Structures are given as C-alpha cells and as structure tokens.
Amino acid sequence: MPLINLSSPFTILVALVLYVLVILLAREIKRSNVTCIMLLVFLTLIIGHCIEYVVITDPTGQITSTLTKCITMDFIFIFLSFLAYLWMDDVEAKERKLKTIDNSLDWFWKKT
C-alpha cells in the first residue's frame, strides 16, 4: 500500500483542505513561494507513487489499482497547484511591481 493513499475519499478531502489553506496563506502573504513548495510536494509524491508502481509485484492487482488512483489524484493536484502558482506569481508581481515575462493566466479570464 502507498504511504500516502490518495485513493480514499477522506485523504482526498484532507488534501483538498490543506490545498485551500495553503492558497489562502499564499494570498494573504502575497508570495508565490508557498504554492511552489506545494507544487514540489505533489511532484515528489507522484514520483514516489510511480516508483512504487514500478517496483511492486502484486498478483491480485489490488495495490496496482490503488496506486493508479493515487497517481491520477496526484496529477489533478499537480494541475491545481500549477494554476495556483501561476495565479500567485501574478499577484506577487503586481504587489512588488515587478515586470512579468508573460501574462500566463490572462487568457483564463479575458473576454473574447
């Protein structure tokens, strides 16, 4: 079984609550470093799950199925963390009056 089992609804709910709290913290202090750390944690978690998926020998397939669900949830949280990082990076650039390379999320709320 995976060390952090993201296939059960309770752990998904806990991870979602932590995700929201980290975003609120990052928004409050206006720093993108916090969301970057969260993104790196989820990337480390998916690497661990992938290594465990490759190494495990499971004749019944139950652990393999659980790891597949965990990797899927890891991808979802990585996507959400990446969007949060882009958003907080934009907020930080506006707060510190820094020039950004591109407006990564402008297409998201720009009306056509």
C-alpha positions as CSV (number, residue, x, y, z in Angstrom):
1,M,0.0,0.0,0.0
2,P,1.1,3.5,-0.7
3,L,2.5,5.6,2.1
4,I,0.1,8.5,1.4
5,N,-3.1,6.9,-0.1
6,L,-4.8,9.4,-2.2
7,S,-7.4,6.9,-3.4
8,S,-9.6,7.1,-0.3
9,P,-12.2,10.0,0.0
10,F,-11.0,11.0,3.5
11,T,-7.4,11.6,2.4
12,I,-8.6,13.4,-0.7
13,L,-10.7,15.7,1.5
14,V,-7.8,16.3,3.8
15,A,-5.5,17.1,0.9
16,L,-8.1,19.5,-0.6
17,V,-8.5,21.3,2.7
18,L,-4.7,21.6,3.0
19,Y,-4.6,22.9,-0.6
20,V,-7.2,25.6,0.1
21,L,-5.4,26.6,3.3
22,V,-2.1,26.9,1.5
23,I,-3.6,29.1,-1.2
24,L,-5.2,31.3,1.4
25,L,-1.9,31.6,3.2
26,A,-0.1,32.5,-0.1
27,R,-2.8,35.0,-1.0
28,E,-2.5,36.6,2.5
29,I,1.3,37.0,2.4
30,K,1.3,37.6,-1.4
31,R,4.2,35.2,-2.1
32,S,4.3,32.5,-4.8
33,N,6.9,30.5,-2.9
34,V,4.3,28.8,-0.7
35,T,2.4,27.5,-3.7
36,C,5.7,26.5,-5.3
37,I,6.5,24.4,-2.3
38,M,3.1,22.8,-2.5
39,L,3.7,22.0,-6.2
40,L,7.0,20.4,-5.4
41,V,5.5,18.3,-2.7
42,F,2.9,16.9,-5.1
43,L,5.6,16.3,-7.7
44,T,7.6,14.4,-5.1
45,L,4.5,12.4,-4.2
46,I,3.8,11.4,-7.7
47,I,7.5,10.4,-8.2
48,G,7.2,8.2,-5.1
49,H,3.9,6.6,-6.3
50,C,5.4,5.9,-9.8
51,I,8.5,4.3,-8.3
52,E,6.3,2.2,-6.0
53,Y,4.1,1.3,-9.1
54,V,7.1,0.1,-11.0
55,V,8.7,-1.8,-8.1
56,I,5.6,-3.5,-6.7
57,T,4.8,-7.1,-7.5
58,D,1.1,-7.6,-6.9
59,P,-0.5,-10.9,-8.0
60,T,-4.1,-9.8,-7.2
61,G,-3.9,-6.3,-8.8
62,Q,-5.4,-4.5,-5.8
63,I,-2.4,-2.5,-4.9
64,T,-1.8,-1.7,-8.6
65,S,-5.3,-0.4,-8.8
66,T,-4.9,1.7,-5.7
67,L,-1.6,3.2,-7.0
68,T,-3.2,4.0,-10.3
69,K,-5.9,6.0,-8.5
70,C,-3.3,7.7,-6.4
71,I,-1.3,8.7,-9.4
72,T,-4.5,10.1,-11.0
73,M,-5.2,12.2,-8.0
74,D,-1.6,13.4,-7.9
75,F,-1.9,14.6,-11.5
76,I,-5.1,16.5,-10.5
77,F,-3.4,18.2,-7.5
78,I,-0.4,19.0,-9.6
79,F,-2.6,20.7,-12.2
80,L,-4.4,22.7,-9.5
81,S,-1.2,23.6,-7.8
82,F,0.3,24.8,-11.0
83,L,-2.6,27.0,-11.7
84,A,-2.4,28.4,-8.1
85,Y,1.3,29.0,-8.6
86,L,0.7,31.0,-11.8
87,W,-2.0,33.0,-10.1
88,M,0.1,33.8,-7.0
89,D,3.1,34.6,-9.2
90,D,0.9,37.2,-11.0
91,V,-0.4,38.6,-7.6
92,E,3.2,38.8,-6.3
93,A,4.4,40.5,-9.4
94,K,1.7,43.1,-9.2
95,E,2.3,43.6,-5.5
96,R,6.0,44.1,-5.8
97,K,5.7,46.0,-9.1
98,L,7.8,43.5,-11.0
99,K,7.8,43.0,-14.7
100,T,6.4,39.6,-15.6
101,I,7.6,37.7,-18.6
102,D,4.1,36.9,-19.8
103,N,0.6,37.1,-18.5
104,S,0.1,33.4,-18.1
105,L,-3.5,33.5,-16.8
106,D,-4.9,36.4,-18.7
107,W,-6.4,34.1,-21.3
108,F,-8.3,32.5,-18.4
109,W,-10.5,35.5,-17.6
110,K,-10.1,37.6,-20.7
111,K,-13.4,38.0,-22.6
112,T,-13.3,37.5,-26.3
